[in-house]
Amino acid sequence: MTMPRAHYGKLPSREGLTLEGSRGKCSTLVGWCREPTSWEGTMNRRQSLHFGARTASPNTVTRREALLALSAAMIMSPGSVAQPARQLIKPKGLNNVVIAVSDLERSTAFYQRLFGTPMRHGETVVFRIGVGPQFFALTAVANGARPGFLSYGLTVEDFNAERLVRSFADHGGAQITRRGDTPELFVLDANGIKVQLQDIAYGHGSDVKGDVLPPAPVAIARPTFQLRTINHVTLTVANGARQKEFYQTVFGLPLHHTQGTTLGFGIGEGTDAWHVAFNGAANNPDAISRIDHVCFTIDTFDAERVTAILIDSGLEPIEVGIPALIKPMTCRVRWRQRANNGGGPSSPLGTPELYFNDPDNISIQLQDVSYCGGSGRLGEICP
């Protein structure tokens, strides 16, 4: 999927919450602009907010009216303090990632050897994670597009697709698609990355909430790894400052941890692990914003043991830090050091982080279920 390029132009006027122009959509609440997408139709109507005072003749201006007019002028003054953005939703957790692959049968066989038998929902192959409802899904690339991540999903309490569409009218709009009787809602973040919003019970099933699932398939063989959770998604973004503002205001996510310039924003309550991460210092208008990788967790993670298993499964180990070596069916371990909040007294050599690349060169990270993006041998020590 080709993501729309982020556009960084002059910020919109204070007179309106949204502005429509030849270069796309803008939001004054979070200060970002991006080019329109093909599905942003009538949902992105301009909705303006105007300020002003009642006009009176010179002979009838009262002291109260003068004060009201002065207050209105102060509100419209460029030097006045901007009001904080209103949080639209509060995500409860990570729910899914969807991956487009060049050969659906080949990729299904690859991931099945590692993670167990999937379910087929039409043209989509769904791999359950843990006890659910988390999952990752494979689908064939469409119209000659490149393989890669299509979207990632968040869950929302009291999910109502139509209400959320109205809420996002001033933030680039939203799209509802229907899979049978299940409404599925998609929005774009400040850098044009596609985010799915669903009910907390959603599992790519049927019914209104998408929570009615078919019986689990009979396992063909014991999976190499038993996945426990989706831990995080890491994004490549063109503009980190606007991304940070969007996730802190529109989604209301708190800053959970840092790794150098990489910011990790916590998702949900009662968990120290789930997060979305990106480079907060990124500022490259020519960069293609996208999902870089997803991290799954397993029990009793050991980098050397997992690497040996991946080698036995046909992957080639490569050295970290040489981008030219990263290619399909390779794996590598990065030892994150103290400069990036890794290592520490309990793991002086650093925090091991393991990545592998699938047949389409799509990057997957594996970590321990206790991993939170912090220091320590398992990356489990977070503020």
HUPEPE-V414157 format. One record per backbone hydrogen bond with DSSP energy under -0.5 kcal/mol. CO is the residue of the C=O (numbers start at 1). NH is the residue of the N-H. Records with the same first field share a line. If there is no record, write none. Layout:
# HUPEPE-V414157
CO = NH ; NH
This chain:
# HUPEPE-V414157
1 = 3
5 = 35
7 = 9 ; 33
13 = 16
15 = 49
17 = 28
19 = 21 ; 26
21 = 24
24 = 21
25 = 34
26 = 19
27 = 31 ; 32
32 = 27
33 = 7
34 = 25
37 = 40
39 = 41
41 = 44
42 = 45
47 = 17
57 = 60
62 = 66
63 = 67
64 = 68
65 = 69
66 = 70
67 = 71
68 = 72
69 = 73
70 = 74
71 = 75
72 = 76
73 = 77
77 = 80
90 = 157
91 = 268
93 = 155
95 = 135
96 = 153
97 = 137
98 = 150 ; 151
99 = 139
100 = 148
101 = 141
103 = 107
104 = 108
105 = 109
106 = 110
107 = 111
108 = 112
109 = 113
110 = 114
111 = 115
112 = 116
113 = 224
114 = 225
119 = 121 ; 126
120 = 122
121 = 124
124 = 121 ; 126
125 = 138
126 = 119 ; 128
127 = 136
129 = 132
134 = 129
135 = 97
136 = 127
137 = 99
138 = 125
139 = 101
142 = 145
148 = 100
151 = 98
152 = 196
153 = 95 ; 96
154 = 198
155 = 92 ; 93
156 = 159 ; 200
160 = 164
161 = 165
162 = 166
163 = 167
164 = 168
166 = 169
167 = 170
168 = 171 ; 173
173 = 188
175 = 177 ; 186
177 = 184
178 = 180
179 = 182
181 = 183
182 = 179
184 = 177
185 = 197
186 = 175
187 = 195
189 = 192
193 = 189
194 = 152
195 = 187
196 = 154
197 = 185
198 = 156
199 = 202
206 = 211 ; 212
207 = 210
208 = 183
210 = 203 ; 205
211 = 213
212 = 206
225 = 227
227 = 130
229 = 231 ; 297
231 = 275
232 = 295
233 = 277
234 = 292 ; 293
235 = 237 ; 279
236 = 290
238 = 284
239 = 243
240 = 244
241 = 245
242 = 246
243 = 247
244 = 248
245 = 249
246 = 250 ; 251
247 = 253
250 = 88 ; 89
251 = 91
254 = 256 ; 266
257 = 264
259 = 262
261 = 280
262 = 259
263 = 265 ; 278
264 = 256 ; 257 ; 266
265 = 276
274 = 267
275 = 233
276 = 265
277 = 235
278 = 263 ; 280
279 = 282
282 = 240 ; 241
284 = 287
287 = 289
290 = 236 ; 292
292 = 363
293 = 234
294 = 296 ; 365
295 = 231 ; 232
296 = 367
297 = 228 ; 229
298 = 369
302 = 306
303 = 307
304 = 308
305 = 309
306 = 310
307 = 311
308 = 312
309 = 313
310 = 315
311 = 314
316 = 331
319 = 322
321 = 323
322 = 325
323 = 326
325 = 327
327 = 330
329 = 316
330 = 357
331 = 318
332 = 355
334 = 336 ; 353
336 = 351
337 = 340 ; 342
338 = 341
343 = 376
344 = 347
347 = 350
350 = 352
351 = 336
353 = 334
354 = 366
355 = 332
356 = 364
357 = 329 ; 330
358 = 329 ; 361
362 = 358
363 = 294
364 = 356
365 = 296
366 = 354
367 = 298
368 = 371
375 = 381
376 = 379
377 = 352
379 = 372 ; 373 ; 374
380 = 382
381 = 375
